[in-house]
Amino acid sequence: MTDQNTTQNTDDAKGLPVKANERPKHGPGRQMGPGHGMGGTGEKAANFGVSARRLIRNLRPQRAAIITAIVLGTLSVALAVVGPKILGLATDKMLEGIIGMQFPATATKEQLIQGAEAQGNTEFADLLRNLDFIPGQGIDFGAIGTILLIVLGLYVVSFAFSYIQGWILNGAVQRTIYDMRQRVAAKLDRLPLSYYDRQPRGEVLSRVTNDIDNVSQTLQQTLSQLLNSLLMVIGVLIMMFWISPTLALVALLSIPVAMVITAVIGKRSQKLFAQNWKSTGELNAHIEEAFTGHALVKVFGRQKEVEAEFAKRNEELYKAGFGAQFISGIIMPLMFFVGNLNYVVIAVIGGLRVATGQMNIGDVQAFIQYSRQFTQPLTQVASMANLMQSGVASAERVFELLDAEEMTGLVPERAPRGTSGHDEGRSEGLGGPSSSPARKLAGDAQGPGRIAFEHVDFSYSPDKPLIHDLSLVAEPDQTVAIVGPTGAGKTTLVNLIMRFYDLDGGRITIDGVDIASLPRGEVRQNIGMVLQDTWLFGGTIWDNIAYGRPDATPDEIIEAARATFVDRFVHSLPDGYDTVIDEEGSNVSAGEKQLITIARAFLADPALLILDEATSSVDTRTELLLQHAMAALRTGRTSFVIAHRLSTIRDADLILVMEDGSIVEKGNHEELIAAEGAYYDLYQSQFAAAIEE
């Protein structure tokens, strides 16, 4: 999207920029132009537990799906953990057949046991006692086949339940992320312009795109696996205690060891993951800044500085990413090591218990399988530790955005359709419905439009007041021009009318209604704006003009284009009105882009019009033509015009001269010239030669 101009119903996220020297100078984190370093964004140390719990609470609206997934997961795990126990029966049947083949059919089981005991081979006697064999009878392959078919059926049904569970959980995760994106988009509209003044644009974009995508991937890849791992551990523990409480207690010894390993390593890696995503945001901010200011970088020959800054940011990201992945990656090998030790201990003890006749070999085989199934979930959780920590670090950055201080206002904004509007019980939409219907402005294109500033105080920074006790009245149908030196507060004045910023004191009324008592949308839908910096989106010229009033007819769009002289240059383009404005807006000139934005405001036909150096990019001849067009546009509505070229506002009904946030003179052109005050000096300076010291 190009750097473009706002017309009607402007969002704060794309709102009126404050002139650089009117803005407060911010500390670290403020963009300083291509090639300059960008400090930290004030990111606090990651708090894994708090952020993880908050992320889980975001899944509450999907509780029905999650409960269903838990039930399916429980059934799947139950069938899966029963399998080894039943499979152990097949092993016992095979061993019984092998033992039975070794003895004549004339002997009985009791005789064979007594014979072994008479020879002093008590361990073999205990083994025979625990086996249900028949002397002289071989392996019963039919019984073994039946057991194997039963196990196969259990595993197939278990897989089906697991597949359905994964499908349900994935849907719940995607709906949760969809809701999170909706809340973030709504939050961006509610944030004051001061937030965007402090935050590099690339940093904000990184939180909205990279971090949310990372949270999505984390939940997608870990939620189902974590749930299954937890259920698997519970199910396996039940089966292990059923088979042998002694061996189960031995297996449990690996849990505290695994927890200590995960906690120690995870605590170190979490800070690195937080730094990793912070560095990602800073690198994105630098790239976005250098790319948008590419021409400026070339003009001033600052490529080396930009490249050096990129290399520095890239190196910081490399170190943070490498450290986070390396340290968290140690967890899985260590868990494998602990699991293997546990496996060896269980195999030795189980073998001894079989030899002494305390367990069947099938039960030992099943228990060894369970020990693998027991350590496998723990290993899987450990292997996901880096992914979970990365996702929680990203979630924390998203939550910081959602928790940022919003614009204040007495009446909440309306919530957009399709959003849940809740985050842990707090409204996250554009606000709930008002207790009473929102009042609309009395003025319209033909009616009143009285704007009054009553003892207004405002500052961007508390220690640097800009506007103090300012009062003025713009009568209906008046054209009010605001002039003054750079940094006097001209653009700030219209910022306050649009409620891009809230007042420190006093109030602003339109037709007697305090704009602070109205939703911002109600205020702005009556205001049209054309800025010095053009705002065009990637689309056709026709679409950019129609943006001012989407329900306009083709004839009305053509009429607006002709009135603002867009029609004159459009026909020289190969595709006419269907010409697509490219990403940088380079296929039309700066003046042509400004004409399009004026046509958009013309089509909107607002009750109040704001023109901020609207003709600064057009040639002198076109400017004269546009003066006539804008004179027609201003007819029947109150207009505020900010201008540096005083010749363009000579016919204004009221001219306000501002210095240091205060109105030092007001009147029409003739009155102010005759007074030979500040306006007279400004007017004469336009025709004077350069000052020589």
C-alpha positions, 0 to 999 in steps of 0.5 A, a space after each residue: 500500500 502506498 503512502 496515501 491520503 485519508 478522506 472520509 471515515 478515516 481509521 486511527 490506524 491510518 489517521 492524520 499524521 502529526 507534523 514532525 515538529 509538533 510531535 513530542 520527541 520520544 525515547 528509544 523505539 522511535 523511528 529516526 529515518 532510514 539507517 538509524 538505530 532503533 532502540 528497544 520497545 520496552 519489552 518486559 522479561 517473558 513470564 511463561 506461566 502467566 502468558 501460557 495460562 492467558 493463552 489457554 483461557 483464549 480457548 474458552 469459547 471452544 470449550 465444547 469442541 475441546 471437551 469432545 476432543 478430550 472424550 475422543 482422546 480418552 477413548 483412543 488412549 484407552 484402546 491404545 493402552 489396552 493393546 500391549 496387555 492383550 498382546 502380552 497374552 499372545 506372547 504367553 500363548 506362544 511360550 506355553 506352546 513352546 514349553 508344552 512341546 518339550 514334554 510328553 503328553 502322558 505327563 501332567 503339569 503338576 508332575 513336571 512342577 514336582 519334578 523340577 522342584 525335586 531336582 532343586 530347580 525352583 525358579 523353573 518350577 515357579 515359571 511352569 506354575 505361572 504358565 497355562 500349558 498342556 504337555 505334548 501340545 504345541 503352539 495354538 496359532 488359532 488362539 494367537 491369531 484371534 488375539 492379534 486380530 483383536 489388538 489390530 481392531 483396537 488400534 484401528 478404532 483408536 486411530 479413528 478416534 484420534 483422527 476425529 479428535 485432531 480434526 476437532 481440535 484443529 478447528 477449535 485452534 483456527 477459530 481461536 486464532 481467527 478471533 484473536 486476529 479480529 480482536 487485534 484488528 479492532 484493537 488497532 482501530 482503538 489505539 491512539 495515534 500516540 501509540 503509533 508515534 512511539 512504535 516503529 511500524 515494522 514492529 507493530 506489523 510483526 506482532 500482527 503477522 509474525 507473532 500471531 502466525 507463530 501462536 497459531 502454529 504453536 497451538 496447532 502443533 502442540 495442543 493435540 499432542 499435549 492432550 494425547 500425551 497427558 491422557 497417555 501418561 494417565 492410561 499407561 500409569 493405570 495399566 502399569 500399576 495393574 500389572 506390577 506396582 513395584 515396576 510402576 514405582 520404578 518407572 515413576 522415578 523418571 518423572 521428577 528427573 524429567 521435570 527438573 531437566 525441563 524446568 532448568 533448561 526451559 527457564 534459560 531458553 524462554 528469555 532467549 525466545 522472547 529476545 528472538 521475537 523482539 529482535 524479529 520485530 526490530 529487524 522487520 521495522 528496520 527493513 520496512 523503514 529502509 524499503 519505504 525510504 529507499 529513494 532517500 537512502 540512495 539520494 544521500 548515499 547511506 546504503 552502507 549505513 543501512 546495510 551495516 544496521 541490517 547486519 547488526 540487527 540480523 546478527 542479534 536475531 541470529 544469536 537470539 535464535 541460535 541460543 534459544 533453539 540450541 538450549 531448548 534442543 538439549 531437552 530432548 536428548 536428555 529425555 531420551 537418555 533418562 528414558 533409556 536408563 528407565 528402560 534398562 532398569 525395568 528390563 533387569 527387574 522384570 527379568 528377575 521377577 519372571 525368573 522367580 515366577 512372580 510375573 509372566 513373560 507376557 506381562 513383562 513384555 507389556 510392561 516394557 512397552 508401557 515403559 516406552 509409552 510412558 517415557 515417549 509422551 514426556 519426550 514429546 513434551 520435551 521436544 515441543 518445549 522450544 516450540 511452546 516457549 516460542 509460541 508463548 513468547 509471541 503470545 505475550 507480545 500480542 497480549 501487550 498489544 491487546 493491553 495497550 492503553 486505548 483512546 478514551 471516550 465517554 461513549 463506546 464504539 460499536 463492535 464490528 460484526 463477526 468478532 467475539 468482543 471478549 478477551 478474558 471477560 473484557 471487551 475487545 471489540 470496538 466496544 459494546 452497544 451504548 446504553 442509549 442510541 448514539 447522537 448524530 451531528 445536527 449538521 449535514 451538507 445543507 444544514 448547520 455545521 458550527 464548530 466551537 473550541 471552548 478553552 481547549 488544552 492539549 499536549 503530546 507530552 505532559 511536560 511540553 504543552 502545545 495548545 493552552 486555553 484556545 477558543 474559537 468558533 467556525 460558523 456554518 458555511 464558513 471557510 476557516 483558514 489556519 496559517 502560521 509557521 511550521 510547528 505552530 499547531 495547525 495540523 494538531 487543531 484538525 487532529 483534535 476535531 477528528 478526535 485522533 487525540 483526546 483533549 487535556 482540557 476544555 471541549 470541542 462542539 459541533 452544532 452544540 454537541 460535545 464530540 467527546 460524547 459521541 463515538 468517533 465513527 459518528 464524528 468522522 462520518 460527517 467529515 471529509 479530509 484531504 491531506 498533504 500526504 496522499 493515501 491511495 490503496 492498491 486498486 484502480 483509480 475508479 475504486 480509489 475515487 469510489 472509496 469516498 462513497 461506496 454507494 455512489 453511482 457511476 455518473 456521480 463518480 465521473 462528475 466528481 472526477 471531472 470537477 476535480 480535473 481527474 478526468 482530464 489526465 485519466 484518458 491519457 492512461 492506457 486503461 483509463 479509470 481501470 488503471 491500477 495504482 501500483 504498490 508505490 503509486 509510481 505510475 501516476 505523478 504526485 500531483 495526479 495522486 492528490 487530484 484523486 484524493 480530492 475527487 474522493 473527498 468531493 464524492 463523499 460530500 461531507 458536512 465538514 471539510 478539512 484541507 491540509 495543504 491539499 494542493 501542495 503537489 500540483 502545478 500552478 495552473 492546476 492549482 488555480 483550477 482546483 481553487 474553483 473546484 474546491 470553492 464549489 466543494 466548500 459551498 454549503 459546508 464548514 471548511 478548515 483549510 491549512 495552507 502555507 501558500 497564503 495566496 490560496 486562502 485569500 478568499 477565506 471567511 476567517 483566517 487564524 494565525 497560529 504561533 506556539 499553539 495559540 491564535 495570535 490573530 484572526 480576521 479576513 485577508 484585508 483586515 489582517 493585511 491592514 493590521 500589519 501584524 503576524 499575518 502581514 509578515 508571513 504574507 510579505 515573506 513569501 515575496 521576499 528574498 532569502 534572508 542573508 546573515 
